[in-house]
Amino acid sequence: MSIRTATSHPPTAAPQDMRGLRLEDAPSLRTDLSVPTPAPGEALVRVRLAGVCGTDLAILRGYVSFCGIMGHEFVGEIVAAPDAPQREGQRVVGEINVVCGRCAQCRAGRSSHCERREVLGIRGRDGAFAQYLTLPLANLQAVPDDVPDEAAVFTEPLAAALQITRQVHVRPGQRVLVVGAGRLGQLIARVLRLTGCDLMVAARRERQRALLTADGIRWVSEDDVGAGSYDVAVEATGAPGGLALARRALRPGGTLVLKSTYAGTVPVDLAALVVDEITVVGSRCGPFAPALRLLAHGLVDPTPLIDDRFPLADAEAALQRAAQPGVLKVLIDCR
């Protein structure tokens, strides 16, 4: 595995203006946005590919209040890094939480929960559905040469899938159910398969099932999920109904892992969680370096999940396509 460190020629200077998909009352393509200027310790990144995530669609439904350029899954190249010029030309992906390093959470080693954090394309920082973005150099991970852009763009959601294995000790032989076989559920299944657990995925659509079968992963229809049958259930549907199914599937003393983000609130029977002694784990962002290693070694191939690809000029259409039922990953080519 080799890592690309720099190009042999200086990168082309960025223009003054750029195109980007900006969310105000509704998402709209703008052609007059200013190219961002990197702050001390940051780099300017030219975005190559960006991926539309379920969180992007949830933002449009009101999951969080955000005004700015959308998008947080990307692969690009550093075009300006005043504090690290040796990294200019490097192909990179970026961790999305920009943290202060000084608050109580950061000092306690919980920087992803920084009290002052910005989150790329989600909270306080313009995102990746544009020609350029800025991130701290510490957030930018070099992409191995043998990982194509079409795979590297999945690094952020693959890292989110890996976060489950950091939080829950999934043991070989344990019965594990992933509820939801969409964008994130497919990646979670491919990660959990590597643990040797007795894995099953509740999949609703024929194409979801075909993709799982092609990778040797077993699936079950939602109606056939056995009540009280699983040690661990991961909810990744992006819809509140998936929570009820995951909860019903767990045995007493089981572990419920929540990966979905919803707009609004979801009713939960707390008394039943107490009586059955269910462990509930909220799971969000994960580690990029292991995700890149999985991609580089071919242990996870996310590219069959790509359903469509749009130029940045058609970014609004890309969001509409990604919101259609059954559609998996939609990419935006920002070059």
C-alpha positions in Angstrom: 0.0 0.0 0.0 1.5 3.3 -1.0 0.4 6.8 0.0 0.4 9.7 -2.4 2.3 12.6 -0.8 2.6 15.3 -3.5 2.5 15.9 -7.2 5.6 16.6 -9.2 4.3 20.1 -10.2 2.8 22.9 -8.1 -1.0 22.7 -8.1 -2.9 25.3 -10.2 -3.9 28.3 -8.2 -7.6 28.5 -7.2 -9.9 31.0 -8.9 -11.6 33.8 -7.0 -15.1 32.4 -7.4 -16.5 28.9 -7.4 -19.7 26.9 -7.8 -21.4 25.2 -4.9 -24.8 23.9 -3.6 -25.8 26.3 -0.9 -28.7 25.6 1.5 -30.8 28.6 2.7 -34.5 28.2 2.5 -33.9 25.5 -0.1 -30.8 24.1 -1.8 -29.7 26.0 -4.9 -26.6 26.0 -7.1 -24.6 29.2 -6.8 -21.9 30.2 -9.3 -20.7 33.3 -7.4 -19.4 31.9 -4.1 -16.0 33.0 -2.9 -13.3 30.4 -2.7 -12.6 30.0 1.0 -9.3 31.1 2.5 -7.7 28.5 4.8 -7.1 29.7 8.4 -3.8 29.0 10.1 -3.3 25.3 10.3 -5.8 24.6 7.5 -5.6 23.7 3.9 -7.6 24.5 0.8 -8.9 21.4 -0.9 -10.2 21.1 -4.4 -13.1 18.6 -4.3 -13.1 15.8 -6.8 -16.1 13.7 -5.8 -18.7 14.1 -3.1 -21.3 11.7 -1.9 -24.9 12.4 -0.9 -25.6 11.0 2.5 -28.8 10.2 4.4 -27.9 13.0 6.8 -27.9 15.5 3.9 -31.4 14.4 3.1 -32.4 14.5 6.8 -31.1 18.1 7.0 -33.5 19.0 4.2 -36.3 17.5 6.3 -35.3 19.6 9.3 -33.0 17.3 11.3 -30.8 20.3 12.1 -30.9 24.0 11.2 -28.1 24.6 8.7 -27.3 27.4 6.3 -24.4 27.0 4.0 -22.8 24.7 1.5 -24.0 21.1 2.0 -22.1 17.9 1.9 -19.6 16.1 4.1 -18.4 13.0 2.2 -15.7 13.8 -0.2 -12.3 13.0 -1.8 -10.2 15.8 -3.1 -6.6 17.2 -3.3 -4.8 19.9 -1.3 -4.1 22.9 -3.5 -2.9 25.3 -0.8 -1.4 24.6 2.6 0.6 27.6 3.8 1.6 25.8 7.0 2.5 22.5 5.3 3.4 23.2 1.6 4.9 19.7 1.3 1.3 18.4 1.4 0.1 20.4 -1.6 -1.0 18.0 -4.3 -1.9 15.3 -1.8 -5.1 13.4 -2.5 -7.1 13.4 0.7 -10.3 12.6 2.5 -11.4 14.7 5.5 -12.7 14.0 9.0 -15.8 16.2 9.4 -15.6 17.5 13.0 -13.5 20.6 13.4 -12.7 20.9 17.1 -11.3 23.6 19.4 -8.9 21.3 21.4 -9.4 23.4 24.5 -12.9 22.6 25.9 -13.6 20.0 28.6 -14.6 17.4 26.1 -11.5 17.9 24.0 -9.2 17.8 27.0 -10.9 14.6 28.1 -10.2 12.9 24.8 -13.7 13.2 23.5 -13.0 15.7 20.7 -15.7 14.5 18.4 -18.1 15.9 21.1 -16.2 19.2 21.3 -18.4 21.9 22.8 -17.5 24.4 20.1 -17.2 22.0 17.2 -18.1 22.8 13.6 -19.2 19.9 11.4 -18.5 20.0 7.7 -21.7 20.7 5.7 -23.8 20.2 8.9 -22.9 22.7 11.6 -21.2 26.0 11.2 -18.9 25.1 8.3 -19.4 25.1 4.5 -19.2 21.6 3.1 -18.2 19.5 0.1 -20.9 20.1 -2.6 -18.6 22.8 -4.1 -15.4 23.1 -6.0 -13.4 23.9 -2.9 -13.5 23.6 0.9 -11.2 24.2 3.8 -10.4 21.9 6.7 -7.6 21.7 9.3 -4.5 19.8 8.1 -5.0 17.4 11.1 -8.4 16.4 9.6 -7.1 15.5 6.2 -6.0 11.9 5.7 -3.9 10.9 2.7 -5.5 8.4 0.3 -3.5 5.4 -0.8 -2.6 5.4 -4.5 -4.4 2.1 -5.1 -7.8 3.4 -3.7 -9.7 5.0 -6.6 -11.8 8.2 -6.0 -15.0 6.2 -6.3 -14.0 4.1 -3.3 -12.3 6.8 -1.3 -15.4 9.0 -1.3 -17.0 6.3 1.0 -14.3 6.8 3.7 -16.5 8.9 6.0 -19.6 6.6 6.1 -17.3 3.5 6.2 -15.6 5.0 9.3 -19.1 5.6 10.8 -19.7 1.9 10.3 -16.4 1.0 12.0 -17.4 3.1 15.0 -19.7 0.3 16.0 -16.8 -2.0 16.5 -15.1 0.6 18.7 -18.1 0.9 20.9 -19.4 -2.7 21.1 -17.4 -5.8 21.4 -19.0 -7.9 18.7 -17.8 -11.4 19.2 -17.7 -14.3 16.8 -20.8 -16.4 17.1 -23.0 -13.6 18.5 -26.3 -13.2 16.6 -26.3 -9.7 15.1 -29.0 -8.0 13.1 -28.6 -4.9 11.0 -32.0 -3.3 10.4 -31.9 -1.4 7.1 -29.9 -2.2 3.9 -29.6 1.3 2.5 -26.5 3.4 2.1 -25.1 3.0 5.6 -26.6 -0.4 6.4 -24.8 -2.0 3.5 -21.5 -0.7 4.8 -22.2 -1.7 8.4 -23.0 -5.2 7.2 -19.7 -5.4 5.3 -17.8 -4.3 8.4 -19.6 -6.5 10.9 -19.1 -9.5 8.6 -15.4 -9.2 9.3 -15.9 -9.9 13.0 -17.1 -13.5 12.4 -20.5 -12.8 14.0 -23.6 -14.6 13.0 -24.9 -11.8 10.9 -28.3 -11.1 9.4 -29.6 -8.0 7.6 -33.2 -6.9 7.5 -33.6 -5.8 3.9 -36.7 -4.5 2.2 -35.8 -4.1 -1.5 -34.7 -6.7 -4.1 -31.6 -4.7 -5.1 -30.5 -4.4 -1.5 -30.9 -8.1 -1.1 -29.0 -8.8 -4.3 -26.0 -6.7 -3.2 -25.9 -8.5 0.1 -26.1 -11.9 -1.5 -23.3 -11.0 -3.9 -21.1 -10.3 -0.9 -22.1 -13.5 0.9 -24.2 -11.7 3.5 -27.5 -13.2 4.6 -30.7 -11.2 4.6 -34.2 -11.6 6.0 -37.4 -9.8 5.3 -38.6 -7.4 8.0 -41.7 -9.6 8.6 -39.5 -12.6 9.3 -37.3 -11.1 11.9 -37.6 -13.2 15.0 -38.6 -11.5 18.2 -36.0 -11.8 21.0 -33.6 -13.6 18.7 -30.5 -11.3 18.6 -27.7 -10.3 20.9 -27.0 -7.0 19.0 -29.3 -5.0 16.8 -28.1 -2.1 14.7 -30.8 0.4 13.6 -29.7 2.0 10.3 -33.0 2.6 8.4 -33.1 6.3 8.7 -36.8 5.9 9.5 -38.4 5.8 13.0 -40.1 2.4 12.2 -36.7 0.7 12.1 -36.2 1.4 15.8 -39.3 -0.6 16.8 -38.1 -3.5 14.7 -34.6 -3.5 16.1 -35.9 -3.3 19.6 -38.3 -6.2 19.1 -35.5 -8.4 17.7 -33.3 -8.1 20.8 -33.1 -10.7 23.6 -33.1 -9.5 27.2 -29.7 -8.1 28.0 -29.0 -7.3 24.4 -27.4 -4.2 22.9 -29.2 -1.7 20.7 -27.0 0.4 18.4 -28.5 3.6 17.0 -27.1 4.9 13.7 -30.0 6.8 12.3 -30.6 10.6 12.6 -34.2 11.8 12.4 -36.0 15.1 12.3 -38.2 15.4 15.4 -38.7 12.9 18.2 -39.4 9.2 18.3 -41.5 7.5 21.1 -39.6 4.8 23.1 -40.9 2.4 25.8 -38.3 3.2 28.4 -39.9 0.8 31.0 -39.3 -2.1 28.6 -35.7 -1.1 28.1 -35.2 -1.1 31.9 -37.1 -4.4 32.5 -35.2 -6.2 29.7 -31.9 -4.5 30.7 -31.1 -3.3 27.2 -27.9 -1.5 26.5 -28.5 1.5 24.2 -25.5 2.9 22.3 -25.6 6.0 20.2 -23.1 5.8 17.4 -21.9 8.6 15.1 -18.5 9.4 13.4 -15.7 6.9 13.3 -12.0 6.4 12.5 -10.7 7.2 9.1 -7.3 5.4 9.1 -8.8 1.9 9.6 -11.5 2.7 6.9 -8.8 3.6 4.4 -6.9 0.4 5.3 -10.1 -1.7 4.6 -10.4 0.0 1.2 -6.7 -0.3 0.4 -6.7 -4.1 1.2 -9.9 -4.8 -0.6 -11.7 -6.0 2.5 -14.6 -3.7 1.7 -15.6 -2.7 -1.8 -18.3 0.0 -1.6 -18.4 0.8 -5.3 -21.3 -1.5 -6.2 -23.4 0.8 -4.1 -23.0 3.7 -6.5 -26.4 4.2 -8.3 -25.8 7.5 -10.1 -23.3 10.3 -10.7 -24.0 13.9 -11.5 -21.9 16.9 -12.4 -21.8 19.7 -9.8 -24.0 21.8 -12.2 -26.8 19.3 -11.6 -26.3 19.0 -7.8 -29.9 19.8 -7.1 -31.0 16.9 -9.3 -28.5 14.7 -7.5 -30.3 15.4 -4.2 -33.6 14.6 -5.8 -32.3 11.4 -7.2 -30.8 10.4 -3.8 -34.2 11.0 -2.1 -35.9 8.5 -4.4 -36.9 5.2 -2.6 -34.4 2.4 -2.9 -31.6 4.6 -4.3 -28.2 4.0 -2.7 -25.2 6.2 -3.2 -25.3 9.2 -5.5 -22.1 11.0 -6.3 -21.5 14.6 -7.3 -18.5 15.2 -9.6 -17.2 18.6 -8.4 -14.3 19.0 -10.9 
